[in-house]
């Protein structure tokens, strides 16, 4: 088997001769924090993005990432140290060392250990070098983003509720790479920037630190050497779709409605985001709105206000009702018609507030004028403005 090849178990012979501690510039007894600190320093200094065209630094970066992938993981590091402790028995690789001295003794074949996949060395080397149970950490499910849109409704539809069609364009996983960011057919590896965590720790000054999405993998934990040709490695694209949205009865002008699960799709099995619809309600020709109540201006004549009357008025979407106006009703008085208003959140309805407006005719015919003049003569003994003058002098009326 050629140097650097695999024996079929996932173990690479050339790794037996590599000193990962030396590659990272630390001693065998270095703490996990010291190893991480050295790795980050070397990774930044040799990262391909910072050193375009520098082949030597590119190779150094790969070697540093390879070393940290092993000794940066507590379990892998322990197994790596155990493997190195075997000494000369491991120096011939897995290809055919059998006997000849060393620590193993005559007739020893390391491949016999690797064939035992039920535990011991077989699992140790398989887990360490990728041929056994260990797999790259699966990307975490991510909730989809929220989407904002607006809708214009008629006054009647807003009161009664309506189902509308909404055309939405939102951020979504790229259709080509399905959100991975990699070229289809290529395999990912753990992001060296965040070490597969999906985030990095940023200092905010003093003792304060916050987790930020990893700039190297965008939070996906894995990276590809070849980016997706459609999204250029971002993993994101635009999604256009039409949905049917139910607007509840009684919605107000300017209200923001939340429709759960109607936003952008999630990633890696994550739930979708929500859709927020800002509603604009067009005015009605007759009816207005005040909270959960509807309003209506009702014109009445002078004689109806003075003598009393029964006035028929409309309701929104229902049968007309009769308003009883008592004699002597002043201009601007408001009457309440219960249960004829907007629908409330509890399913009940507000009221209809009908305000009367006494109308003064612009012209009078001869008969009407004579009647008004007769009324003036009959009430002239009781001037309406007598109290204005007594009040202006400060005297009690």
RODRENTOR-230127 format. One line per 5 residues: number of its first residue (from 1); their letters; for each residue x, y, z of N, C-alpha, C. Coordinates in steps of 0.05 Angstrom, whole numbers. Atoms other than C-alpha are relative to their C-alpha. Layout:
RODRENTOR-230127
NUM) a) X,Y,Z,X,Y,Z,X,Y,Z | ...
//
This chain:
RODRENTOR-230127
1) xxxxx) 17,-24,0,0,0,0,18,25,0 | -16,-24,3,28,68,-20,-2,17,25 | 0,-18,-23,46,119,32,-23,20,-2 | 23,-18,0,-14,160,52,-26,-13,-7 | 24,14,8,-63,107,29,-15,-10,24
6) xxxxx) 17,11,-21,-118,73,68,0,-30,-3 | 0,29,0,-121,1,88,-29,-11,-2 | 28,9,2,-197,-1,80,-15,5,25 | 14,-5,-25,-213,15,152,-4,30,4 | 2,-29,-3,-208,90,142,25,12,12
11) xxxxx) -25,-10,-12,-139,95,174,20,6,-23 | -20,-7,20,-85,131,133,28,-4,12 | -26,7,-10,-15,105,141,18,24,6 | -18,-23,-3,19,172,132,-5,16,26 | 6,-14,-25,-15,199,195,16,-12,23
16) xxxxx) -15,13,-22,25,150,237,26,15,5 | -26,-14,-2,88,191,223,-3,29,6 | 4,-29,-5,56,259,236,-2,7,29 | 2,-10,-27,65,297,300,-18,24,0 | 19,-22,1,2,338,306,5,22,20
21) xxxxx) -8,-20,-20,27,373,368,20,19,-11 | -21,-16,12,88,397,330,-12,18,-21 | 13,-16,21,44,421,272,-13,25,13 | 14,-22,-13,5,464,321,18,16,18 | -19,-16,-15,67,488,357,-5,-2,30
26) xxxxx) 5,3,-29,47,461,426,13,-27,9 | -10,25,-11,73,407,472,-22,-20,4 | 19,22,-4,40,340,485,-18,5,24 | 15,-5,-24,17,364,553,-16,26,-1 | 15,-26,3,-15,428,526,-29,-4,8
31) xxxxx) 28,1,-7,-84,444,553,-17,4,-25 | 18,-3,23,-145,445,507,-2,29,-8 | 1,-29,6,-147,521,512,25,9,-15 | -25,-7,13,-74,527,492,0,-11,-29 | 2,11,27,-86,481,432,-19,16,-18
36) xxxxx) 19,-16,15,-147,521,410,12,27,-7 | -12,-27,5,-110,587,417,21,-1,-22 | -21,3,20,-51,563,376,-13,-6,-27 | 13,7,25,-97,533,323,-12,25,-13 | 13,-24,11,-136,598,314,20,19,-11
41) xxxxx) -21,-18,9,-73,638,309,12,-9,-27 | -12,11,24,-43,592,256,-20,0,-23 | 20,0,21,-109,586,218,-4,27,-12 | 3,-27,10,-117,661,213,24,8,-17 | -24,-8,15,-45,670,190,3,-14,-27
46) xxxxx) -4,15,25,-49,617,136,-25,-5,-16 | 25,5,14,-122,620,114,2,8,-30 | -2,-6,29,-127,617,37,-13,26,-8 | 13,-25,8,-174,677,34,18,24,6 | -18,-22,-8,-120,720,68,27,-2,-15
51) xxxxx) -25,4,13,-63,691,26,-4,-12,-28 | 6,11,27,-87,683,-46,26,-5,-16 | -24,6,17,-35,648,-90,24,-11,16 | -22,10,-16,10,628,-32,-4,-30,6 | 4,29,-3,13,552,-40,10,-11,26
56) xxxxx) -12,10,-25,58,542,20,-19,4,24 | 18,-6,-22,9,576,67,-26,-16,-2 | 24,16,4,-49,539,36,4,-28,11 | -6,26,-10,-15,473,52,3,0,30 | -2,-3,-29,2,497,122,-27,1,13
61) xxxxx) 27,-2,-11,-71,515,133,-13,-28,1 | 12,26,1,-93,445,112,12,-18,22 | -13,16,-21,-41,413,159,-9,8,27 | 10,-10,-26,-63,457,217,-28,-10,6 | 28,9,-4,-136,440,206,-1,-30,5
66) xxxxx) -1,29,-4,-120,366,201,9,-7,28 | -10,5,-27,-80,368,265,-21,7,22 | 19,-8,-21,-133,406,304,-25,-17,0 | 23,18,2,-188,360,279,3,-24,18 | -6,23,-17,-153,305,319,5,8,29
71) xxxxx) -7,-6,-28,-120,335,380,-18,22,13 | 19,-20,-11,-173,390,387,-25,-13,12 | 23,14,-11,-224,337,404,9,-19,22 | -10,15,-23,-216,306,473,1,-30,-4 | 0,28,4,-237,236,453,20,-9,-21
76) xxxxx) -19,7,21,-197,235,389,29,3,10 | -27,-5,-10,-137,264,425,9,-24,17 | -7,23,-18,-138,208,477,7,-24,-17 | -5,23,17,-141,155,423,25,4,-16 | -25,-6,15,-86,189,383,24,-4,17
81) xxxxx) -22,3,-19,-41,191,444,5,-30,5 | -3,29,-5,-55,117,456,13,-14,-24 | -12,11,24,-37,101,384,30,6,-2 | -28,-8,0,29,139,389,16,-15,21 | -14,14,-21,45,103,454,7,-29,-8
86) xxxxx) -7,27,9,47,37,415,28,-1,-12 | -28,-2,9,113,62,387,7,-15,-25 | -10,13,25,152,20,337,-19,-19,-12 | 19,18,11,96,-29,329,-18,13,-21 | 17,-15,19,58,25,291,16,11,-23
91) xxxxx) -15,-15,20,116,51,250,-1,-12,-28 | 1,12,26,108,1,194,-27,3,-13 | 26,-4,12,36,21,182,-17,-24,4 | 19,22,-2,-21,-27,173,3,-21,-22 | 0,16,24,2,-58,109,11,-28,4
96) xxxxx) -9,27,-2,41,-118,133,20,-4,22 | -18,5,-22,79,-111,198,-9,-24,15 | 7,24,-14,80,-180,227,26,-11,13 | -23,10,-13,133,-197,279,24,18,-4 | -24,-15,5,205,-173,277,8,17,23
101) xxxxx) -8,-16,-23,211,-143,346,-20,21,6 | 18,-22,-8,182,-78,374,-16,-9,24 | 17,5,-23,127,-78,425,-21,-21,-5 | 23,17,6,80,-124,389,7,-30,3 | -7,28,-2,119,-189,388,-4,-15,-26
106) xxxxx) 2,15,25,124,-243,334,-29,-6,-7 | 26,7,10,64,-256,291,-21,22,4 | 20,-22,-4,31,-189,308,-8,13,-26 | 10,-14,23,-13,-158,254,-21,19,9 | 18,-21,-9,-47,-92,269,-27,-2,-14
111) xxxxx) 25,2,15,-99,-107,215,-19,-19,14 | 18,17,-15,-125,-163,259,-16,15,20 | 15,-16,-19,-143,-111,310,-22,17,-14 | 19,-17,14,-177,-67,259,-24,-15,-10 | 22,16,10,-219,-124,234,-21,-4,22
116) xxxxx) 19,2,-22,-251,-127,303,-15,26,3 | 14,-25,0,-303,-73,294,-19,2,24 | 19,0,-23,-339,-91,359,11,17,23 | -11,-17,-22,-293,-48,402,30,1,-1 | -29,-1,-2,-222,-37,424,13,17,-21
121) xxxxx) -15,-16,19,-171,-13,373,-16,4,-26 | 15,-4,25,-218,-25,315,-17,25,1 | 16,-24,-3,-266,28,341,17,24,5 | -17,-23,-6,-209,71,367,10,14,-25 | -11,-11,25,-176,80,299,-22,8,-20
126) xxxxx) 22,-8,18,-241,80,261,-12,26,8 | 11,-26,-9,-269,136,304,19,22,-5 | -20,-21,2,-204,174,302,4,10,-29 | -7,-8,27,-193,173,227,-22,-3,-20 | 23,-3,18,-263,170,199,-10,-26,-12
131) xxxxx) 8,25,12,-270,96,183,-21,-14,17 | 18,15,-18,-316,77,241,-26,15,4 | 26,-11,-6,-376,105,276,-2,30,-1 | 1,-29,-1,-357,178,278,-7,12,-27 | 9,-13,25,-389,223,227,1,30,6
136) xxxxx) 2,-29,-4,-388,298,216,-26,8,13 | 24,-8,-15,-437,333,261,-21,11,-20 | 21,-8,18,-503,342,225,-7,29,5 | 8,-28,-3,-524,413,212,-25,3,16 | 24,-3,-18,-574,438,263,-24,11,-15
141) xxxxx) 24,-11,12,-646,452,243,-1,30,5 | 2,-29,-3,-656,527,231,-28,9,-9 | 27,-11,5,-723,563,234,2,19,-24 | 1,-18,23,-743,599,170,-5,29,9 | 4,-28,-6,-746,675,168,-29,8,-1
146) xxxxx) 27,-12,1,-808,717,179,-3,17,-25 | 5,-15,25,-840,750,118,-20,21,5 | 18,-23,-3,-874,818,115,-14,5,-27 | 15,-8,24,-929,837,65,-23,18,9 | 23,-17,-6,-990,882,61,-23,-7,-17
151) xxxxx) 25,6,15,-1062,876,38,-20,23,5 | 21,-20,-1,-1117,926,23,-27,-13,-2 | 27,12,-1,-1188,907,42,-21,21,-1 | 23,-18,-1,-1256,938,32,-10,0,29 | 10,-3,-27,-1291,962,95,-18,-25,7
156) xxxxx) 18,23,-6,-1343,906,89,16,-26,4 | -16,24,-3,-1291,851,80,15,0,26 | -14,-2,-25,-1253,876,140,-19,-6,23 | 19,6,-21,-1316,872,182,-9,-29,1 | 10,27,2,-1338,804,157,21,-22,0
161) xxxxx) -21,20,3,-1271,770,148,0,-10,-29 | -2,7,28,-1245,746,80,26,-17,-4 | -24,15,8,-1196,697,48,11,13,-25 | -13,-14,22,-1146,731,2,24,-16,-10 | -24,11,12,-1091,709,-45,23,19,3
166) xxxxx) -24,-17,-4,-1021,735,-29,23,-12,-16 | -24,8,15,-962,732,-77,25,8,17 | -22,-5,-18,-899,725,-34,27,-6,-13 | -28,5,8,-825,730,-50,16,2,25 | -14,0,-25,-780,710,7,26,-15,-3
171) xxxxx) -25,14,-1,-711,685,24,-5,-30,6 | 5,29,-3,-707,609,19,25,-15,-7 | -24,16,8,-656,552,12,3,-1,-30 | -6,1,29,-623,552,-56,-11,-26,-12 | 11,24,12,-658,504,-103,21,-19,-11
176) xxxxx) -21,16,12,-593,479,-133,14,-18,21 | -15,14,-21,-556,460,-69,-16,-7,24 | 18,6,-22,-616,454,-23,9,13,26 | -7,-15,-24,-586,504,24,27,-7,12 | -26,7,-11,-518,471,35,22,20,-6
181) xxxxx) -21,-19,9,-478,523,-3,21,-13,-16 | -21,14,15,-437,469,-37,-9,-9,-28 | 6,9,26,-433,447,-109,-12,-28,2 | 12,27,-1,-479,386,-119,20,-21,-8 | -18,21,5,-440,322,-116,26,1,15
186) xxxxx) -24,-3,-16,-384,349,-72,-6,-6,29 | 3,8,-28,-373,328,0,10,23,18 | -7,-21,-18,-370,376,59,21,-10,20 | -17,6,-23,-320,380,116,-6,21,21 | 5,-17,-23,-323,412,184,12,27,-4
191) xxxxx) -10,-28,3,-316,488,182,24,4,18 | -23,-4,-17,-246,505,207,-2,26,17 | 2,-25,-15,-267,574,230,-14,-3,27 | 15,4,-25,-319,552,282,2,-28,11 | -5,28,-8,-296,479,287,-26,-15,2
196) xxxxx) 25,15,1,-366,455,270,-22,10,19 | 20,-9,-19,-403,496,323,-22,16,-14 | 20,-17,14,-438,542,273,0,29,10 | -2,-28,-10,-420,604,313,28,4,11 | -25,-8,-12,-360,641,339,-6,19,24
201) xxxxx) 4,-18,-24,-351,679,405,14,26,-6 | -10,-27,5,-342,754,397,0,15,27 | -2,-16,-25,-318,799,454,-13,27,-4 | 13,-26,0,-360,860,469,13,20,18 | -14,-17,-18,-309,890,515,-3,-9,29
206) xxxxx) 2,9,-27,-293,872,586,-5,-30,2 | 6,29,-3,-323,806,608,-24,-9,-17 | 24,6,15,-381,809,559,8,-13,-27 | -5,14,25,-381,759,501,-27,-9,-11 | 25,8,13,-435,741,451,7,-20,-22
211) xxxxx) -3,19,22,-444,684,401,-10,12,-26 | 7,-11,26,-445,706,328,1,-23,-20 | 0,19,22,-461,666,266,27,-1,-13 | -26,4,11,-397,637,238,2,13,-28 | -2,-12,26,-373,679,179,10,-20,-21
216) xxxxx) -11,20,19,-339,618,148,-20,-18,-12 | 20,19,10,-399,572,142,-28,11,1 | 27,-11,-2,-458,619,155,-18,-15,19 | 16,15,-20,-480,576,214,-6,-28,-8 | 7,27,9,-485,512,173,19,-21,10
221) xxxxx) -19,18,-13,-425,480,209,18,-14,-19 | -15,14,20,-400,448,146,7,19,-23 | -7,-16,23,-363,479,87,8,-18,-23 | -7,15,24,-349,457,16,24,14,-14 | -23,-12,15,-285,467,-25,-10,13,-26
226) xxxxx) 11,-11,24,-328,480,-86,-28,12,6 | 26,-12,-6,-385,530,-76,-21,-6,-21 | 23,3,19,-454,523,-108,2,21,-22 | -2,-20,22,-452,557,-177,-24,19,-1 | 24,-17,1,-523,585,-167,1,21,22
231) xxxxx) 0,-19,-22,-518,617,-98,27,9,9 | -28,-7,-6,-442,623,-96,8,-6,29 | -7,8,-27,-438,588,-30,-17,10,23 | 16,-12,-21,-490,628,8,-21,-20,10 | 21,19,-7,-540,571,8,-28,12,-1
236) xxxxx) 26,-13,0,-596,621,-1,-9,8,-28 | 12,-9,25,-643,640,-58,-26,13,5 | 26,-13,-2,-710,672,-72,-22,-20,-7 | 23,17,5,-776,635,-68,-25,17,-5 | 25,-14,7,-839,661,-102,-23,-20,2
241) xxxxx) 23,18,-3,-906,630,-83,-25,16,5 | 26,-13,-6,-980,646,-76,-13,-17,21 | 13,14,-22,-1016,628,-12,-28,12,4 | 27,-9,-8,-1088,634,12,1,7,30 | -1,-9,-28,-1092,674,76,-28,9,10
246) xxxxx) 26,-7,-11,-1153,681,120,3,24,19 | 0,-24,-16,-1163,751,148,-24,-1,18 | 23,3,-19,-1207,748,211,-19,24,-1 | 20,-21,-1,-1271,788,218,7,20,21 | -4,-21,-20,-1265,855,253,28,12,-1
251) xxxxx) -27,-11,1,-1194,871,231,-1,30,-4 | 0,-30,0,-1176,945,239,20,10,-21 | -19,-14,18,-1141,993,191,27,3,14 | -27,-2,-12,-1066,989,204,8,-23,18 | -7,23,-17,-1070,924,243,19,-18,-14
256) xxxxx) -20,19,10,-1013,874,235,-8,-28,9 | 10,27,-6,-1036,802,231,23,-20,-3 | -21,21,1,-990,743,246,-12,-27,-8 | 9,26,10,-1001,679,206,23,-20,5 | -21,19,-7,-960,623,238,6,-20,-22
261) xxxxx) -8,21,19,-919,578,193,-3,7,-29 | 4,-8,28,-933,618,130,24,16,-11 | -23,-16,9,-864,651,125,19,-17,-16 | -20,14,15,-799,627,94,5,-28,11 | -5,27,-8,-782,553,95,25,-2,18
266) xxxxx) -23,4,-17,-734,527,148,22,-16,-14 | -22,15,10,-667,493,137,4,-25,17 | -7,25,-13,-647,421,154,-22,-10,18 | 23,9,-15,-717,404,177,-10,19,20 | 10,-20,-18,-727,468,216,-28,10,-7
271) xxxxx) 27,-10,6,-797,499,222,1,25,-17 | 1,-25,16,-819,554,174,-5,24,19 | 5,-25,-15,-823,626,197,-29,8,-2 | 28,-10,0,-886,668,204,-3,21,-21 | 7,-21,19,-921,715,157,-15,22,14
276) xxxxx) 13,-23,-12,-940,785,180,-13,16,-22 | 15,-15,20,-994,820,141,-10,27,12 | 10,-26,-9,-1005,895,150,-25,7,-17 | 25,-3,13,-1077,911,134,-7,30,-3 | 10,-26,5,-1103,975,102,-30,-3,-8
281) xxxxx) 29,2,5,-1179,985,103,-10,25,-14 | 10,-24,14,-1212,1031,52,-26,10,15 | 23,-12,-13,-1265,1079,80,-27,-9,-13 | 27,6,10,-1340,1064,74,-15,26,-5 | 15,-25,7,-1388,1115,43,-18,9,23
286) xxxxx) 18,-7,-21,-1435,1113,103,11,-5,28 | -7,8,-27,-1404,1077,162,29,7,6 | -27,-5,-10,-1344,1095,204,5,-21,23 | -6,19,-21,-1310,1058,261,13,14,23 | -12,-11,-25,-1293,1075,333,4,-23,19
291) xxxxx) -5,24,-16,-1260,1017,368,-15,-24,-12 | 16,22,9,-1306,958,363,-29,8,-8 | 26,-11,7,-1366,1003,348,1,12,-28 | 3,-14,25,-1391,1027,280,-14,26,5 | 13,-26,-2,-1413,1099,271,-16,6,-25
296) xxxxx) 17,-8,23,-1467,1128,227,-13,27,6 | 13,-26,-3,-1491,1200,217,-28,-2,-13 | 28,3,9,-1567,1203,211,-13,28,-3 | 13,-26,3,-1600,1266,181,-30,-2,8 | 29,-2,-7,-1668,1286,212,-9,29,-4
301) xxxxx) 11,-27,4,-1714,1345,201,-5,14,26 | 6,-15,-24,-1730,1400,250,-25,-10,14 | 25,9,-12,-1800,1375,261,3,-28,13 | -6,26,-12,-1774,1303,274,14,3,27 | -14,-5,-25,-1727,1330,326,-18,12,21
306) xxxxx) 17,-14,-19,-1780,1375,358,-24,-17,9 | 24,15,-7,-1840,1329,355,5,-30,6 | -6,28,-4,-1805,1261,357,-7,-16,-25 | 6,15,24,-1805,1207,303,13,-28,2 | -13,26,4,-1787,1136,284,14,1,-26
311) xxxxx) -16,-3,24,-1730,1137,235,13,-27,-7 | -11,26,9,-1709,1076,194,29,5,-9 | -28,-4,7,-1633,1069,188,12,-27,-8 | -13,25,10,-1587,1017,153,19,-11,21 | -22,12,-15,-1539,969,186,19,-13,-20
316) xxxxx) -20,11,19,-1475,940,155,-5,-30,-5 | 4,28,7,-1493,876,119,-24,-13,13 | 24,12,-12,-1558,866,157,-25,15,-7 | 26,-13,6,-1631,887,157,-1,27,14 | 3,-27,-13,-1649,960,172,-14,-3,27
321) xxxxx) 13,-1,-26,-1671,978,242,-14,27,3 | 15,-25,-4,-1719,1032,268,11,14,25 | -11,-16,-22,-1690,1087,311,-23,18,11 | 21,-16,-13,-1739,1119,360,12,26,10 | -10,-27,-7,-1724,1194,364,-21,14,17
326) xxxxx) 21,-13,-17,-1760,1225,424,-3,30,-7 | 5,-28,5,-1791,1294,420,21,17,16 | -20,-17,-13,-1742,1350,436,28,-9,-2 | -28,10,3,-1680,1313,412,18,22,-11 | -18,-21,10,-1622,1362,404,17,-11,-23
331) xxxxx) -19,7,22,-1575,1362,344,25,-12,12 | -25,13,-9,-1515,1315,353,-4,-22,21 | 4,21,-19,-1548,1266,401,6,-27,-13 | -8,26,10,-1521,1195,394,-17,-22,12 | 15,23,-8,-1564,1133,398,16,-26,-4
336) xxxxx) -15,25,2,-1537,1063,410,-18,-23,-8 | 14,24,9,-1561,1002,371,18,-23,6 | -18,21,-10,-1532,942,407,3,-23,-19 | -6,24,15,-1498,884,371,2,4,-30 | -2,-5,29,-1493,918,303,27,12,-8
341) xxxxx) -26,-11,6,-1420,937,306,19,-20,-11 | -20,18,10,-1354,903,290,3,-24,18 | -4,24,-16,-1337,833,312,24,2,18 | -22,-2,-19,-1293,829,374,15,-27,0 | -17,24,0,-1238,779,388,-13,-24,15
346) xxxxx) 14,21,-14,-1284,740,435,-25,-11,-15 | 23,9,16,-1336,730,380,-25,16,2 | 23,-18,-3,-1386,781,405,4,25,-18 | -1,-23,18,-1402,845,368,-3,26,16 | 3,-27,-11,-1396,919,385,-27,11,-8
351) xxxxx) 26,-13,5,-1453,969,376,2,19,-24 | 2,-21,20,-1476,1017,322,-8,26,14 | 5,-26,-12,-1472,1090,345,-11,19,-22 | 13,-17,20,-1522,1132,306,-3,28,11 | 1,-27,-9,-1514,1207,313,-19,16,-18
356) xxxxx) 19,-15,17,-1572,1251,290,11,28,-6 | -8,-27,9,-1559,1315,251,-25,14,-11 | 24,-14,8,-1617,1364,247,6,17,-25 | -4,-13,25,-1622,1390,176,-17,26,-2 | 14,-25,5,-1640,1463,160,-3,3,-30
361) xxxxx) 4,-2,29,-1672,1471,91,11,26,-10 | -12,-24,12,-1637,1519,45,-21,19,-11 | 22,-17,11,-1703,1544,15,-26,-11,11 | 27,7,-10,-1775,1545,39,-21,9,-21 | 22,-9,17,-1838,1546,-3,-19,17,17
366) xxxxx) 18,-19,-13,-1895,1593,15,-13,-12,25 | 14,13,-22,-1932,1543,59,19,-5,23 | -20,6,-21,-1869,1523,97,8,26,14 | -9,-25,-12,-1848,1595,107,-21,11,19 | 21,-9,-18,-1916,1614,136,-1,-16,26
371) xxxxx) 1,17,-24,-1912,1555,184,23,8,18 | -23,-7,-17,-1842,1575,208,-5,28,12 | 6,-27,-11,-1864,1648,216,-20,-2,23 | 20,4,-21,-1923,1624,257,14,-11,25 | -15,12,-22,-1875,1583,300,16,22,14
376) xxxxx) -16,-21,-12,-1831,1644,310,-17,18,18 | 18,-17,-15,-1889,1686,333,-9,-13,26 | 10,15,-23,-1912,1632,381,22,-2,22 | -21,4,-20,-1843,1627,415,16,25,6 | -16,-25,-3,-1820,1700,413,1,9,29
381) xxxxx) 0,-8,-28,-1837,1709,487,22,-13,16 | -21,15,-14,-1781,1661,506,26,1,-16 | -24,-3,16,-1717,1688,476,22,-21,9 | -20,21,-6,-1662,1634,471,25,12,12 | -26,-10,-7,-1604,1681,484,0,19,24
386) xxxxx) 2,-18,-23,-1628,1717,546,22,-5,21 | -20,6,-21,-1578,1681,592,28,8,-9 | -26,-7,9,-1519,1701,549,9,27,13 | -7,-27,-10,-1522,1773,573,2,1,31 | -2,1,-29,-1534,1757,646,26,-14,8
391) xxxxx) -25,14,-7,-1475,1709,646,24,17,-6 | -23,-16,6,-1429,1760,613,6,21,21 | -4,-21,-22,-1440,1810,671,7,-13,26 | -8,14,-25,-1424,1757,723,-23,-5,19 | 23,3,-17,-1494,1757,751,-12,-28,-3
396) xx) 13,26,2,-1529,1692,768,-26,2,-15 | 25,-1,15,-1586,1676,722,-23,-9,17
//
